[in-house]
Amino acid sequence: MRSTSEQEAKSPKKQRNIVFKQFDKQVEEKLTEMATHKLICGLNNVQLVRFSTDLGLLFLKSNAINSANFHLSDALKHLTQLIAEFGYEELCQKDHTKDSKTIFGPITYSSEQLSPIKPERFSLDKKVKEFTEGCKNLSLVIMNGLAMTQFKLGNFETSEIILQKLLPRLQEQRTVFDCRFVTNVMLCLNYLKTDQSSFFDERLRETERELNSVALPIFETRVSSEKKKDSIVFENQEQSQIKQYRNKY
């Protein structure tokens, strides 16, 4: 049986795909464990763990994407240091274009060190942008999780304060509809618990308005997209069957 190093040398492209299959589950388990202990602190928020896992996988894959050699322990250690030093909130606020010593300096450096093939500038910028967006979205989910926890503990005032701080940030991030919907629903529940009927009615109307103006178009777009995909698949299958029939007869 040939060694891993021999396989990498002879077939780097094939090995690159194998690397992802071999390590993804292991990375996911490690990051889930890390997220559980370092981020949620007993919040029992499954969605938060999943978000942090996805974000970690995004970073690790960006390092491995141009490489047949994947240094899992180095990448995990680096990611852990970034989280511990800056936290997810600060990660997305650093400007990687002006100062190489900011958080994106180490990301760039680590990516180059872990990959023997130097990544293209455009490709790296895209990874940094994806990582930044992931950090922003994760921070919103964390705040929602904190608000939910305070609500469950009966600290309705604290929960409302967190949600009110979250609202303007959600308005800037127009793509995170799920998070906005959860925030609106949580505010409605808070207003019910604290007998703020006028605020409840206003927030409920806003939630319904957003559902009609945002959720329905998104749903219709997705349905339309899926129908197009199904149509293309059906046409391809039909063409394939016709071709097989012609070849046979």
C-alpha positions in Angstrom: 0.0 0.0 0.0 1.4 3.4 -1.0 2.1 6.1 1.6 0.0 9.3 1.8 3.0 11.4 0.7 3.6 9.3 -2.4 -0.1 9.6 -3.3 0.1 13.4 -2.8 3.1 13.7 -5.0 1.6 11.6 -7.8 -1.9 12.9 -7.7 -2.3 16.3 -5.9 -5.6 17.2 -7.4 -7.2 13.9 -6.5 -5.7 14.0 -3.0 -7.1 17.5 -2.5 -10.6 16.2 -2.7 -9.8 13.2 -0.5 -8.4 15.6 2.1 -11.7 17.3 2.4 -13.6 14.1 2.8 -11.2 12.7 5.4 -11.0 15.7 7.6 -14.4 17.5 7.4 -16.1 15.4 10.0 -13.1 15.5 12.3 -12.9 19.3 12.0 -16.6 19.7 12.6 -16.4 17.7 15.8 -13.4 19.7 17.1 -15.1 23.0 16.2 -18.4 22.0 17.7 -16.6 21.1 20.9 -14.8 24.4 20.9 -17.9 26.4 20.2 -19.8 24.6 23.0 -17.2 25.5 25.6 -15.9 28.9 24.4 -19.0 30.6 22.9 -22.4 29.4 24.1 -21.4 28.8 27.8 -24.5 26.6 28.4 -26.9 28.5 26.1 -27.9 25.2 24.5 -28.3 27.0 21.2 -27.8 24.4 18.5 -28.0 27.0 15.7 -25.1 28.9 17.2 -22.9 25.8 17.3 -23.8 25.1 13.7 -22.9 28.6 12.6 -19.6 28.6 14.4 -18.8 25.2 12.9 -19.7 26.4 9.4 -17.5 29.5 9.9 -14.6 27.5 11.2 -14.9 25.1 8.2 -15.0 28.0 5.8 -11.7 29.3 7.2 -10.0 25.9 7.3 -11.1 25.1 3.8 -9.9 28.4 2.5 -6.4 27.5 3.8 -6.5 24.1 2.2 -8.1 25.0 -1.1 -4.9 25.5 -3.0 -3.0 22.7 -1.3 -2.6 19.0 -1.3 -1.1 19.2 2.2 -3.6 20.0 4.9 -2.2 20.9 8.3 -5.3 20.4 10.4 -3.7 21.0 13.8 -2.0 24.2 12.7 -5.2 25.6 11.2 -7.3 24.7 14.3 -4.7 26.2 16.6 -4.6 29.4 14.6 -8.4 29.7 14.4 -8.7 29.2 18.2 -6.1 31.9 18.8 -8.1 34.3 16.6 -11.3 33.7 18.4 -9.7 33.9 21.8 -7.8 37.1 21.0 -10.4 39.1 19.1 -13.8 37.4 19.4 -16.3 37.2 16.5 -17.6 40.7 17.0 -14.1 42.3 16.3 -13.1 39.9 13.5 -15.5 41.5 11.1 -14.5 45.1 12.0 -10.8 44.8 11.1 -9.7 46.4 7.9 -7.3 43.9 6.2 -6.5 46.3 3.3 -4.8 49.0 5.3 -2.9 47.3 8.1 -1.2 43.9 7.7 -1.1 43.5 11.5 -4.8 43.4 11.8 -6.7 40.1 12.0 -6.6 39.6 8.2 -2.9 39.8 8.2 -2.5 36.6 10.1 -5.2 35.0 8.0 -3.3 35.9 4.8 0.0 34.8 6.3 -1.5 31.5 7.6 -3.1 30.7 4.3 0.2 31.2 2.5 2.1 29.1 5.0 -0.3 26.2 4.9 -0.5 26.2 1.1 2.7 25.4 -0.9 0.9 27.0 -3.9 0.5 30.7 -3.4 -3.2 31.7 -3.6 -4.3 34.2 -6.2 -5.1 37.7 -5.0 -8.7 37.6 -6.3 -9.3 34.2 -4.7 -7.9 35.3 -1.3 -10.0 38.5 -1.3 -13.1 36.5 -2.0 -12.2 34.1 1.0 -11.7 37.1 3.3 -15.0 38.6 2.2 -16.8 35.3 2.9 -15.1 35.0 6.2 -16.1 38.6 7.1 -19.7 38.0 6.2 -19.7 34.8 8.2 -18.4 36.7 11.3 -21.1 39.4 10.9 -23.9 36.9 10.6 -22.5 34.8 13.5 -22.4 37.9 15.8 -26.1 38.5 15.1 -27.0 34.9 15.9 -25.0 35.1 19.2 -27.0 38.2 20.2 -30.3 36.5 19.4 -29.1 33.5 21.5 -28.3 35.8 24.4 -31.7 37.5 24.2 -33.4 34.1 24.2 -31.5 32.9 27.2 -32.4 36.1 29.2 -36.0 35.6 28.2 -36.0 32.0 29.4 -34.5 33.2 32.7 -37.3 35.7 33.1 -35.0 38.8 32.6 -37.4 40.4 30.1 -35.9 43.9 30.3 -32.4 42.6 29.6 -33.7 40.5 26.7 -35.5 43.5 25.2 -32.3 45.7 25.5 -30.3 43.1 23.6 -33.0 42.8 20.9 -33.3 46.6 20.5 -29.5 46.9 20.0 -29.7 44.0 17.5 -32.5 45.6 15.3 -30.5 48.4 13.6 -27.7 45.9 12.7 -30.2 43.6 11.2 -31.5 46.4 9.1 -28.0 46.9 7.7 -27.7 43.1 6.9 -30.7 42.7 4.7 -29.8 39.1 3.7 -30.3 37.6 7.2 -34.0 37.3 7.1 -34.2 34.3 9.5 -32.4 36.2 12.2 -34.6 39.3 11.7 -37.7 37.1 12.0 -36.5 35.6 15.2 -35.7 39.0 16.6 -39.2 40.3 15.8 -40.9 37.3 17.3 -38.8 37.6 20.5 -39.7 41.3 20.8 -43.4 40.4 20.5 -43.0 37.8 23.2 -41.2 40.3 25.4 -43.9 42.9 25.0 -46.6 40.4 25.8 -44.8 39.4 29.0 -44.3 43.0 30.1 -47.8 44.1 29.2 -46.7 46.6 26.5 -49.7 46.1 24.2 -49.1 49.1 22.0 -45.5 48.1 21.3 -46.7 44.5 20.7 -49.3 45.5 18.1 -46.7 47.7 16.3 -44.1 45.0 16.3 -46.6 42.3 15.2 -47.7 44.5 12.2 -44.0 45.1 11.3 -43.4 41.3 11.4 -46.4 40.5 9.2 -45.4 43.3 6.8 -41.9 41.9 6.5 -43.2 38.4 6.0 -45.3 39.6 3.1 -42.7 41.9 1.5 -39.6 39.8 2.1 -40.3 36.2 2.9 -42.9 35.6 0.2 -40.7 36.9 -2.7 -37.8 34.9 -1.4 -39.9 31.8 -1.2 -41.3 32.4 -4.7 -37.8 33.0 -6.1 -36.6 29.7 -4.5 -39.6 27.8 -5.9 -39.0 29.3 -9.3 -35.3 28.4 -9.2 -36.1 24.8 -8.1 -38.6 24.5 -10.9 -36.0 25.6 -13.4 -33.5 23.1 -12.1 -36.1 20.3 -12.3 -37.0 21.4 -15.8 -33.3 21.3 -16.9 -32.8 17.9 -15.3 -35.9 16.5 -16.9 -34.8 17.9 -20.4 -31.3 16.4 -20.0 -32.8 13.0 -19.0 -35.2 13.2 -21.9 -32.4 14.1 -24.4 -30.3 11.2 -22.9 -33.1 8.7 -23.4 -33.7 9.9 -27.0 -29.9 9.6 -27.7 -29.8 6.1 -26.2 -32.9 5.0 -28.2 -31.3 6.3 -31.5 -28.0 4.6 -30.8 -29.8 1.4 -30.0 -31.9 1.4 -33.2 
